[in-house]
Amino acid sequence: MCGIVGFTGMKQAAPILLDGLSKLEYRGYDSAGIAVRDGDKSVDIVKAKGRLKILVEKTNDGKAVEGSCGIGHTRWATHGEPSENNAHPHKSDDGNIVAVHNGIIENYQELKEKLVRKGYAFYSDTDTEVAVKLVDYYYKKYEGTPVDAINHAMVRIRGSYALAVMFNEYPGEIYVARKDSPMILGIEAGESYIASDVPAILKYTRNVYYIGNMEMARVRKGEITFYNLDGDEIEKELKTIDWNAEAAEKAGYEHFMMKEIHEQPKVVGDTINSIVKENFIDLSNVGLSEEDIKEISQIYIVACGSAYHVGIAAKYVMEDLTGLMVDVDFASEFRYRNPKLSQDTLVVIISQSGETADSLAALRLTKEMGVKTLAIVNVVGSSIAREADHVMYTLAGPEIAVATTKAYSTQLICMYILSMYAAQVRGEIEESTLNSMLKEIVLLPEKVASILADKERIQWFANKFASAHDVFFIGRGLDYAICQEGSLKMKEVSYVHSEAYAAGELKHGTISLIEDGTLVIGVLTQSHLCEKTLSNMQEVKSRGAYLMGVAENGSYYLEDMVDFVVYVPKTDPHFTTTLAIIPLQLMGYYVSVARGLDVDKPRNLAKSVTVE
């Protein structure tokens, strides 16, 4: 989950490295460091515990560290506590090799014991230092090239890694290797860039290479050469990133999260318009044929975090529209429980980054079983996008805040449309009903915008509960799915204990947690379930709860029963998640702000979970 950047060219490297790390700090912010080399001089390493700003101050915005070749790292701690000693970059005993790493080396203890027997000493608690010294060991043992040394190390390392390595005898060059952790390489005007994620280099180039699994590369000024595990050169196609640099900036908003909440009308509209054209669903770019859809007997949705909540909502929509049985599973559980899948199952993998470790592993397991896969991802060229049989892209653009908002909303759109398309192909939906739904879905962007226009009212209410200890979300059916994501947003960014419960389960234990003043948020967008959910809300109110409701326009009868109501525009009941989640995103955001917290970088979390 750590962030890696690298640069070699004509300009000073340190300011570029620090700027790139500022775009990657969402991947980890326990410590940061850079290693910069000026010509054939020794590498200058500067590290700092804590947020990147400490490193920026320590290096005078990079001006204090001269050199045009370097690597940088922002850390999310896995092995070893957050400290300057454990911060990257790490170096070999003689300083011959310096490297940064993202991932987890599973057999690091075994490798460490071997290296100690060979005379190596260790100064940190990290698994990365083991990788650095293993590369050094093979470099000296075989007296070969950097590619040879990294090659031998890759064969011995178990786990995941993206490595960027500098060798003392090869000034101006950076060597990289990848297994299951993301890395892209950029090139522009005689200069080369390395990054864990696109936003880090968007300012400098949109021309990138995607390095494959178990591959290496030599990065020189304006020149990148790729190698396979045997050390043979391989060809790569240069790709162009459509995102622009401005998309990764705050654009006047105080936080990325608020900016991304406000971008939802646009990105939801962009995603819809990429698939729905003149009241017609066009999945030709996805590659799923009508025959493929007709052959499906079951759909399995596999995901983590907010993407899993998309799957929960999609289950309700898909089963209702298509008549197919739909299962939803955490990727981390799916891959370890020996799932039983028939050959006519479609497995849908949902991931914003396309690099989520458990989701990627679940995808690979599914493919080994010979089962058809569909990826719903935001990042073009990501591992999941490349390895899945079919891909639907969410057009959310770069999402910087750790807590997802716009990516979640665009993933929902893809699942809505996939559900409608499957229902159409399988003859499970009337043409008039489908046309009505298509007309309604294109109106969602403006309806989202109308909710955002009234955000100050939600801010006022959120400020009242900034000191809350517990918040409970309740709903039934699709409303319960909305509650799960709303609860996650609250706990992620505000650190308030929050839980989502199916309203009908309250009397089976949960209601014992209700005390005077406990905030309970009920979602009531499913008309056939409103009466029952409202009854459950009255039950908790009678035990001292303070009630907030999220309901469709026109539900004014709630004013007499609920303490505070947020109304959302009416839409097709299958699409309510897209609208009802907006007030809950805003609630989480405003509570966090009122508590004085770092909204974009919540403690202990990282944007992309690329390790188990």
JOWO-V14476 format. One record per residue. N is the residue number from 0. OMEGA is omega in degrees with one decimal (999 if undefined). D_CENTER is the distance of its C-alpha to the mean C-alpha in whole Angstrom. Layout:
n:N omega:OMEGA d_center:D_CENTER
n:N omega:OMEGA d_center:D_CENTER
This chain:
n:0 omega:178.6 d_center:10
n:1 omega:178.1 d_center:13
n:2 omega:179.8 d_center:13
n:3 omega:169.8 d_center:16
n:4 omega:175.9 d_center:18
n:5 omega:179.8 d_center:22
n:6 omega:167.2 d_center:24
n:7 omega:-175.1 d_center:28
n:8 omega:-179.4 d_center:30
n:9 omega:-175.9 d_center:33
n:10 omega:173.6 d_center:31
n:11 omega:-172.3 d_center:31
n:12 omega:-170.1 d_center:28
n:13 omega:178.6 d_center:27
n:14 omega:178.6 d_center:26
n:15 omega:178.6 d_center:24
n:16 omega:-179.7 d_center:22
n:17 omega:177.2 d_center:22
n:18 omega:177.8 d_center:21
n:19 omega:178.7 d_center:18
n:20 omega:178.3 d_center:17
n:21 omega:177.0 d_center:17
n:22 omega:-177.1 d_center:14
n:23 omega:-174.7 d_center:12
n:24 omega:176.1 d_center:13
n:25 omega:179.1 d_center:10
n:26 omega:-179.5 d_center:9
n:27 omega:-176.8 d_center:13
n:28 omega:175.0 d_center:16
n:29 omega:177.5 d_center:18
n:30 omega:179.3 d_center:20
n:31 omega:178.8 d_center:21
n:32 omega:175.8 d_center:23
n:33 omega:171.4 d_center:24
n:34 omega:-175.0 d_center:27
n:35 omega:-179.2 d_center:29
n:36 omega:178.1 d_center:32
n:37 omega:-177.5 d_center:35
n:38 omega:-179.8 d_center:37
n:39 omega:174.7 d_center:38
n:40 omega:177.2 d_center:38
n:41 omega:178.8 d_center:37
n:42 omega:176.7 d_center:33
n:43 omega:-178.1 d_center:32
n:44 omega:176.3 d_center:30
n:45 omega:-178.1 d_center:29
n:46 omega:179.0 d_center:26
n:47 omega:173.3 d_center:26
n:48 omega:177.2 d_center:24
n:49 omega:-174.9 d_center:22
n:50 omega:-176.8 d_center:20
n:51 omega:-176.7 d_center:20
n:52 omega:178.3 d_center:23
n:53 omega:177.0 d_center:25
n:54 omega:178.0 d_center:25
n:55 omega:178.2 d_center:26
n:56 omega:-177.2 d_center:29
n:57 omega:-177.6 d_center:30
n:58 omega:-177.3 d_center:30
n:59 omega:-179.0 d_center:31
n:60 omega:-179.9 d_center:28
n:61 omega:-176.2 d_center:29
n:62 omega:-176.5 d_center:32
n:63 omega:-176.8 d_center:34
n:64 omega:-175.6 d_center:32
n:65 omega:177.7 d_center:34
n:66 omega:-175.3 d_center:33
n:67 omega:177.1 d_center:31
n:68 omega:-179.1 d_center:29
n:69 omega:177.7 d_center:27
n:70 omega:179.8 d_center:23
n:71 omega:-172.7 d_center:21
n:72 omega:168.2 d_center:18
n:73 omega:-163.0 d_center:16
n:74 omega:162.9 d_center:16
n:75 omega:-168.3 d_center:15
n:76 omega:170.8 d_center:18
n:77 omega:178.2 d_center:18
n:78 omega:-178.6 d_center:22
n:79 omega:-177.3 d_center:24
n:80 omega:173.4 d_center:24
n:81 omega:179.6 d_center:22
n:82 omega:177.2 d_center:25
n:83 omega:179.8 d_center:27
n:84 omega:-178.8 d_center:28
n:85 omega:179.5 d_center:25
n:86 omega:174.3 d_center:23
n:87 omega:3.6 d_center:23
n:88 omega:173.5 d_center:24
n:89 omega:-175.9 d_center:27
n:90 omega:175.1 d_center:30
n:91 omega:-174.8 d_center:33
n:92 omega:-178.5 d_center:36
n:93 omega:179.5 d_center:38
n:94 omega:-178.7 d_center:35
n:95 omega:-176.9 d_center:35
n:96 omega:177.4 d_center:31
n:97 omega:-175.8 d_center:28
n:98 omega:169.8 d_center:25
n:99 omega:-170.3 d_center:21
n:100 omega:168.3 d_center:19
n:101 omega:179.1 d_center:15
n:102 omega:177.4 d_center:15
n:103 omega:176.6 d_center:18
n:104 omega:-170.8 d_center:21
n:105 omega:-177.6 d_center:23
n:106 omega:-175.4 d_center:26
n:107 omega:-178.8 d_center:27
n:108 omega:177.5 d_center:29
n:109 omega:179.1 d_center:31
n:110 omega:179.4 d_center:31
n:111 omega:179.3 d_center:32
n:112 omega:177.5 d_center:35
n:113 omega:-177.4 d_center:36
n:114 omega:175.7 d_center:35
n:115 omega:177.6 d_center:37
n:116 omega:178.7 d_center:40
n:117 omega:174.8 d_center:40
n:118 omega:179.7 d_center:41
n:119 omega:175.4 d_center:37
n:120 omega:-177.1 d_center:36
n:121 omega:-177.2 d_center:33
n:122 omega:-177.0 d_center:32
n:123 omega:176.5 d_center:29
n:124 omega:-171.1 d_center:27
n:125 omega:171.2 d_center:24
n:126 omega:-178.9 d_center:24
n:127 omega:179.7 d_center:23
n:128 omega:176.9 d_center:27
n:129 omega:179.6 d_center:28
n:130 omega:-179.5 d_center:26
n:131 omega:-175.7 d_center:28
n:132 omega:172.8 d_center:31
n:133 omega:175.9 d_center:31
n:134 omega:178.6 d_center:30
n:135 omega:179.8 d_center:33
n:136 omega:-178.4 d_center:35
n:137 omega:177.2 d_center:35
n:138 omega:-179.5 d_center:36
n:139 omega:-175.8 d_center:39
n:140 omega:-174.2 d_center:40
n:141 omega:178.1 d_center:40
n:142 omega:-177.4 d_center:41
n:143 omega:179.8 d_center:38
n:144 omega:174.0 d_center:36
n:145 omega:179.2 d_center:32
n:146 omega:178.2 d_center:31
n:147 omega:-176.6 d_center:33
n:148 omega:179.8 d_center:32
n:149 omega:177.9 d_center:29
n:150 omega:179.8 d_center:29
n:151 omega:179.7 d_center:32
n:152 omega:-179.0 d_center:29
n:153 omega:-179.7 d_center:26
n:154 omega:-177.0 d_center:29
n:155 omega:-174.8 d_center:29
n:156 omega:170.8 d_center:26
n:157 omega:-179.6 d_center:24
n:158 omega:-178.0 d_center:20
n:159 omega:178.9 d_center:17
n:160 omega:158.4 d_center:17
n:161 omega:-175.4 d_center:17
n:162 omega:169.3 d_center:20
n:163 omega:-168.3 d_center:22
n:164 omega:173.7 d_center:26
n:165 omega:179.9 d_center:29
n:166 omega:-176.8 d_center:32
n:167 omega:-176.5 d_center:35
n:168 omega:-179.0 d_center:37
n:169 omega:-179.2 d_center:35
n:170 omega:179.2 d_center:35
n:171 omega:-177.4 d_center:32
n:172 omega:174.2 d_center:30
n:173 omega:178.3 d_center:27
n:174 omega:-177.0 d_center:26
n:175 omega:176.0 d_center:23
n:176 omega:-175.6 d_center:22
n:177 omega:168.1 d_center:19
n:178 omega:172.6 d_center:18
n:179 omega:174.4 d_center:15
n:180 omega:-171.4 d_center:13
n:181 omega:173.7 d_center:12
n:182 omega:173.7 d_center:14
n:183 omega:179.9 d_center:16
n:184 omega:-178.1 d_center:20
n:185 omega:-179.1 d_center:21
n:186 omega:-178.3 d_center:25
n:187 omega:170.4 d_center:27
n:188 omega:176.0 d_center:31
n:189 omega:178.5 d_center:31
n:190 omega:-175.5 d_center:28
n:191 omega:-174.0 d_center:25
n:192 omega:175.4 d_center:22
n:193 omega:177.5 d_center:19
n:194 omega:173.0 d_center:16
n:195 omega:-174.4 d_center:12
n:196 omega:-172.2 d_center:11
n:197 omega:-174.2 d_center:13
n:198 omega:-176.9 d_center:13
n:199 omega:-175.3 d_center:15
n:200 omega:-178.8 d_center:18
n:201 omega:-179.3 d_center:18
n:202 omega:-171.2 d_center:21
n:203 omega:-179.3 d_center:23
n:204 omega:170.6 d_center:22
n:205 omega:178.9 d_center:20
n:206 omega:-172.1 d_center:22
n:207 omega:168.0 d_center:20
n:208 omega:172.8 d_center:20
n:209 omega:178.5 d_center:18
n:210 omega:-175.6 d_center:19
n:211 omega:178.5 d_center:19
n:212 omega:-179.9 d_center:19
n:213 omega:175.7 d_center:22
n:214 omega:179.3 d_center:23
n:215 omega:176.3 d_center:25
n:216 omega:170.8 d_center:25
n:217 omega:-175.7 d_center:28
n:218 omega:174.5 d_center:27
n:219 omega:177.9 d_center:30
n:220 omega:177.3 d_center:31
n:221 omega:-176.9 d_center:30
n:222 omega:179.0 d_center:30
n:223 omega:180.0 d_center:27
n:224 omega:-176.3 d_center:29
n:225 omega:-178.2 d_center:27
n:226 omega:171.4 d_center:28
n:227 omega:-175.6 d_center:28
n:228 omega:176.9 d_center:28
n:229 omega:-178.4 d_center:32
n:230 omega:178.7 d_center:32
n:231 omega:178.2 d_center:33
n:232 omega:177.1 d_center:32
n:233 omega:-178.4 d_center:30
n:234 omega:177.1 d_center:29
n:235 omega:177.8 d_center:26
n:236 omega:177.5 d_center:25
n:237 omega:-179.5 d_center:24
n:238 omega:177.7 d_center:21
n:239 omega:176.9 d_center:21
n:240 omega:-178.3 d_center:18
n:241 omega:178.8 d_center:19
n:242 omega:174.2 d_center:16
n:243 omega:-175.3 d_center:19
n:244 omega:-177.9 d_center:19
n:245 omega:-178.9 d_center:20
n:246 omega:-179.9 d_center:16
n:247 omega:177.6 d_center:15
n:248 omega:-175.7 d_center:17
n:249 omega:175.8 d_center:18
n:250 omega:176.1 d_center:21
n:251 omega:177.0 d_center:23
n:252 omega:179.8 d_center:21
n:253 omega:-177.8 d_center:21
n:254 omega:175.0 d_center:17
n:255 omega:-177.3 d_center:14
n:256 omega:179.0 d_center:13
n:257 omega:176.0 d_center:17
n:258 omega:-176.4 d_center:17
n:259 omega:171.9 d_center:14
n:260 omega:-178.6 d_center:16
n:261 omega:176.8 d_center:19
n:262 omega:-174.0 d_center:17
n:263 omega:176.7 d_center:16
n:264 omega:-178.5 d_center:20
n:265 omega:-173.5 d_center:20
n:266 omega:173.4 d_center:16
n:267 omega:177.4 d_center:18
n:268 omega:179.2 d_center:21
n:269 omega:-178.7 d_center:20
n:270 omega:176.7 d_center:18
n:271 omega:-175.4 d_center:21
n:272 omega:177.6 d_center:23
n:273 omega:-175.4 d_center:22
n:274 omega:-179.3 d_center:23
n:275 omega:-176.0 d_center:26
n:276 omega:-179.4 d_center:29
n:277 omega:177.7 d_center:32
n:278 omega:-179.1 d_center:31
n:279 omega:178.8 d_center:30
n:280 omega:-178.4 d_center:27
n:281 omega:178.5 d_center:27
n:282 omega:-177.3 d_center:24
n:283 omega:179.6 d_center:26
n:284 omega:-179.9 d_center:23
n:285 omega:177.8 d_center:22
n:286 omega:176.6 d_center:25
n:287 omega:-179.4 d_center:25
n:288 omega:175.8 d_center:29
n:289 omega:178.7 d_center:31
n:290 omega:177.8 d_center:32
n:291 omega:-178.4 d_center:29
n:292 omega:-178.4 d_center:28
n:293 omega:-177.0 d_center:32
n:294 omega:-176.5 d_center:32
n:295 omega:175.2 d_center:29
n:296 omega:-177.0 d_center:30
n:297 omega:174.6 d_center:27
n:298 omega:178.2 d_center:23
n:299 omega:178.4 d_center:20
n:300 omega:-176.2 d_center:17
n:301 omega:-175.7 d_center:15
n:302 omega:177.3 d_center:11
n:303 omega:172.0 d_center:9
n:304 omega:-178.5 d_center:9
n:305 omega:177.7 d_center:9
n:306 omega:174.8 d_center:9
n:307 omega:178.1 d_center:12
n:308 omega:171.9 d_center:14
n:309 omega:178.9 d_center:14
n:310 omega:178.4 d_center:15
n:311 omega:178.3 d_center:18
n:312 omega:-178.5 d_center:19
n:313 omega:178.4 d_center:19
n:314 omega:179.0 d_center:21
n:315 omega:-177.0 d_center:24
n:316 omega:-176.4 d_center:24
n:317 omega:-178.6 d_center:24
n:318 omega:-179.6 d_center:27
n:319 omega:-174.9 d_center:29
n:320 omega:-170.4 d_center:29
n:321 omega:-174.2 d_center:29
n:322 omega:178.1 d_center:31
n:323 omega:171.8 d_center:29
n:324 omega:-178.3 d_center:28
n:325 omega:174.9 d_center:24
n:326 omega:178.0 d_center:22
n:327 omega:-177.5 d_center:19
n:328 omega:169.0 d_center:18
n:329 omega:178.9 d_center:15
n:330 omega:-178.3 d_center:14
n:331 omega:176.7 d_center:15
n:332 omega:-178.5 d_center:18
n:333 omega:-172.7 d_center:19
n:334 omega:-175.9 d_center:19
n:335 omega:-175.6 d_center:22
n:336 omega:175.9 d_center:24
n:337 omega:-176.1 d_center:26
n:338 omega:179.3 d_center:25
n:339 omega:-176.7 d_center:28
n:340 omega:175.5 d_center:27
n:341 omega:-177.7 d_center:29
n:342 omega:178.6 d_center:29
n:343 omega:174.7 d_center:29
n:344 omega:170.0 d_center:26
n:345 omega:177.1 d_center:23
n:346 omega:179.8 d_center:20
n:347 omega:178.6 d_center:17
n:348 omega:-178.7 d_center:13
n:349 omega:-179.3 d_center:10
n:350 omega:177.0 d_center:7
n:351 omega:-174.8 d_center:5
n:352 omega:-172.3 d_center:5
n:353 omega:-178.3 d_center:8
n:354 omega:-177.8 d_center:8
n:355 omega:-168.9 d_center:7
n:356 omega:-177.5 d_center:11
n:357 omega:179.5 d_center:12
n:358 omega:177.4 d_center:11
n:359 omega:178.0 d_center:13
n:360 omega:177.8 d_center:15
n:361 omega:177.1 d_center:16
n:362 omega:-178.2 d_center:16
n:363 omega:176.4 d_center:19
n:364 omega:-180.0 d_center:21
n:365 omega:-179.4 d_center:21
n:366 omega:176.1 d_center:22
n:367 omega:179.9 d_center:25
n:368 omega:178.4 d_center:26
n:369 omega:-177.9 d_center:27
n:370 omega:-177.6 d_center:25
n:371 omega:-177.2 d_center:23
n:372 omega:174.3 d_center:20
n:373 omega:177.7 d_center:18
n:374 omega:170.2 d_center:14
n:375 omega:-172.3 d_center:12
n:376 omega:-179.4 d_center:10
n:377 omega:-172.5 d_center:9
n:378 omega:176.9 d_center:10
n:379 omega:178.9 d_center:13
n:380 omega:177.8 d_center:15
n:381 omega:-175.2 d_center:12
n:382 omega:-179.5 d_center:13
n:383 omega:178.4 d_center:12
n:384 omega:-177.7 d_center:14
n:385 omega:-171.2 d_center:17
n:386 omega:179.6 d_center:18
n:387 omega:178.2 d_center:17
n:388 omega:-177.8 d_center:21
n:389 omega:-177.2 d_center:20
n:390 omega:165.6 d_center:17
n:391 omega:-179.3 d_center:16
n:392 omega:168.6 d_center:14
n:393 omega:-176.6 d_center:13
n:394 omega:-177.4 d_center:14
n:395 omega:-173.6 d_center:12
n:396 omega:-178.0 d_center:12
n:397 omega:176.3 d_center:10
n:398 omega:-171.3 d_center:8
n:399 omega:179.2 d_center:9
n:400 omega:180.0 d_center:9
n:401 omega:179.1 d_center:8
n:402 omega:-176.7 d_center:9
n:403 omega:174.6 d_center:7
n:404 omega:-174.8 d_center:11
n:405 omega:177.2 d_center:11
n:406 omega:176.1 d_center:9
n:407 omega:-177.2 d_center:10
n:408 omega:179.4 d_center:13
n:409 omega:174.7 d_center:13
n:410 omega:176.3 d_center:12
n:411 omega:-179.5 d_center:15
n:412 omega:179.2 d_center:17
n:413 omega:-179.3 d_center:17
n:414 omega:174.3 d_center:18
n:415 omega:-174.0 d_center:21
n:416 omega:175.8 d_center:22
n:417 omega:179.2 d_center:22
n:418 omega:179.8 d_center:24
n:419 omega:-179.7 d_center:26
n:420 omega:179.0 d_center:27
n:421 omega:178.3 d_center:27
n:422 omega:179.1 d_center:30
n:423 omega:-176.8 d_center:31
n:424 omega:-176.4 d_center:32
n:425 omega:177.2 d_center:33
n:426 omega:-176.4 d_center:35
n:427 omega:-176.9 d_center:34
n:428 omega:176.5 d_center:34
n:429 omega:-179.0 d_center:37
n:430 omega:-179.9 d_center:37
n:431 omega:178.4 d_center:37
n:432 omega:178.8 d_center:35
n:433 omega:180.0 d_center:32
n:434 omega:178.0 d_center:33
n:435 omega:179.7 d_center:33
n:436 omega:178.8 d_center:29
n:437 omega:176.8 d_center:29
n:438 omega:-178.4 d_center:31
n:439 omega:-175.3 d_center:29
n:440 omega:-179.7 d_center:25
n:441 omega:177.3 d_center:26
n:442 omega:-176.1 d_center:27
n:443 omega:-178.8 d_center:24
n:444 omega:-178.7 d_center:23
n:445 omega:177.3 d_center:26
n:446 omega:173.6 d_center:26
n:447 omega:-179.9 d_center:22
n:448 omega:-179.3 d_center:24
n:449 omega:176.8 d_center:27
n:450 omega:-179.8 d_center:25
n:451 omega:-179.6 d_center:24
n:452 omega:-178.4 d_center:27
n:453 omega:-172.7 d_center:28
n:454 omega:-177.7 d_center:25
n:455 omega:178.0 d_center:28
n:456 omega:177.6 d_center:30
n:457 omega:177.1 d_center:26
n:458 omega:178.6 d_center:26
n:459 omega:-178.4 d_center:30
n:460 omega:-179.5 d_center:29
n:461 omega:179.6 d_center:26
n:462 omega:179.6 d_center:28
n:463 omega:-175.0 d_center:31
n:464 omega:179.8 d_center:28
n:465 omega:-179.2 d_center:27
n:466 omega:-179.5 d_center:29
n:467 omega:176.2 d_center:28
n:468 omega:-176.8 d_center:27
n:469 omega:172.9 d_center:26
n:470 omega:179.2 d_center:25
n:471 omega:178.0 d_center:25
n:472 omega:-179.7 d_center:24
n:473 omega:178.0 d_center:26
n:474 omega:178.2 d_center:26
n:475 omega:178.7 d_center:27
n:476 omega:178.8 d_center:26
n:477 omega:178.0 d_center:23
n:478 omega:176.4 d_center:24
n:479 omega:177.0 d_center:23
n:480 omega:177.3 d_center:19
n:481 omega:179.9 d_center:19
n:482 omega:-178.9 d_center:20
n:483 omega:179.0 d_center:18
n:484 omega:177.2 d_center:15
n:485 omega:178.4 d_center:17
n:486 omega:179.1 d_center:18
n:487 omega:178.2 d_center:14
n:488 omega:-179.2 d_center:14
n:489 omega:-175.3 d_center:17
n:490 omega:-178.6 d_center:17
n:491 omega:-168.7 d_center:14
n:492 omega:-177.5 d_center:15
n:493 omega:-177.6 d_center:19
n:494 omega:173.9 d_center:19
n:495 omega:176.2 d_center:22
n:496 omega:-174.8 d_center:22
n:497 omega:179.2 d_center:21
n:498 omega:173.9 d_center:22
n:499 omega:-179.5 d_center:22
n:500 omega:167.7 d_center:25
n:501 omega:-170.0 d_center:26
n:502 omega:-179.5 d_center:29
n:503 omega:-179.0 d_center:32
n:504 omega:-176.4 d_center:31
n:505 omega:-174.8 d_center:32
n:506 omega:179.4 d_center:35
n:507 omega:173.3 d_center:34
n:508 omega:-171.9 d_center:34
n:509 omega:-175.6 d_center:31
n:510 omega:177.6 d_center:34
n:511 omega:-179.4 d_center:35
n:512 omega:-176.4 d_center:32
n:513 omega:177.0 d_center:33
n:514 omega:176.4 d_center:35
n:515 omega:176.6 d_center:37
n:516 omega:178.0 d_center:35
n:517 omega:179.4 d_center:32
n:518 omega:175.0 d_center:29
n:519 omega:-179.6 d_center:28
n:520 omega:178.8 d_center:26
n:521 omega:176.7 d_center:28
n:522 omega:-171.5 d_center:26
n:523 omega:-179.2 d_center:29
n:524 omega:-179.5 d_center:28
n:525 omega:-169.1 d_center:29
n:526 omega:-177.4 d_center:33
n:527 omega:-179.3 d_center:35
n:528 omega:-174.6 d_center:33
n:529 omega:-176.4 d_center:33
n:530 omega:-179.0 d_center:37
n:531 omega:179.5 d_center:35
n:532 omega:179.2 d_center:32
n:533 omega:176.6 d_center:35
n:534 omega:177.4 d_center:37
n:535 omega:177.9 d_center:35
n:536 omega:177.7 d_center:34
n:537 omega:177.9 d_center:37
n:538 omega:-179.8 d_center:38
n:539 omega:177.0 d_center:35
n:540 omega:179.9 d_center:37
n:541 omega:178.2 d_center:40
n:542 omega:171.2 d_center:39
n:543 omega:-177.3 d_center:38
n:544 omega:171.2 d_center:34
n:545 omega:-168.1 d_center:34
n:546 omega:166.5 d_center:32
n:547 omega:178.5 d_center:30
n:548 omega:171.2 d_center:29
n:549 omega:-173.3 d_center:27
n:550 omega:179.0 d_center:29
n:551 omega:173.8 d_center:30
n:552 omega:178.7 d_center:33
n:553 omega:-178.9 d_center:36
n:554 omega:-170.9 d_center:36
n:555 omega:176.3 d_center:38
n:556 omega:-179.3 d_center:40
n:557 omega:-176.4 d_center:37
n:558 omega:-178.0 d_center:38
n:559 omega:-173.3 d_center:41
n:560 omega:-175.2 d_center:39
n:561 omega:-174.8 d_center:35
n:562 omega:-177.8 d_center:35
n:563 omega:-177.2 d_center:33
n:564 omega:170.9 d_center:31
n:565 omega:-179.1 d_center:29
n:566 omega:175.7 d_center:30
n:567 omega:-179.8 d_center:27
n:568 omega:175.2 d_center:29
n:569 omega:176.1 d_center:30
n:570 omega:172.7 d_center:28
n:571 omega:-175.1 d_center:29
n:572 omega:177.6 d_center:28
n:573 omega:-173.5 d_center:25
n:574 omega:-172.1 d_center:23
n:575 omega:-179.8 d_center:23
n:576 omega:-178.5 d_center:20
n:577 omega:-178.3 d_center:19
n:578 omega:-174.4 d_center:22
n:579 omega:-179.8 d_center:22
n:580 omega:-175.1 d_center:18
n:581 omega:177.2 d_center:19
n:582 omega:-178.4 d_center:22
n:583 omega:171.8 d_center:19
n:584 omega:-179.8 d_center:17
n:585 omega:178.1 d_center:19
n:586 omega:179.2 d_center:21
n:587 omega:-179.4 d_center:18
n:588 omega:-174.5 d_center:18
n:589 omega:175.1 d_center:22
n:590 omega:178.6 d_center:22
n:591 omega:179.0 d_center:20
n:592 omega:-179.4 d_center:22
n:593 omega:178.6 d_center:25
n:594 omega:177.5 d_center:25
n:595 omega:-175.2 d_center:24
n:596 omega:176.8 d_center:21
n:597 omega:-172.8 d_center:18
n:598 omega:-173.6 d_center:16
n:599 omega:-175.7 d_center:13
n:600 omega:-179.4 d_center:13
n:601 omega:-175.0 d_center:14
n:602 omega:172.7 d_center:16
n:603 omega:-176.7 d_center:15
n:604 omega:172.7 d_center:11
n:605 omega:-174.3 d_center:8
n:606 omega:-174.5 d_center:5
n:607 omega:-176.5 d_center:4
n:608 omega:-175.0 d_center:7
n:609 omega:173.3 d_center:9
n:610 omega:177.9 d_center:12
n:611 omega:999 d_center:14
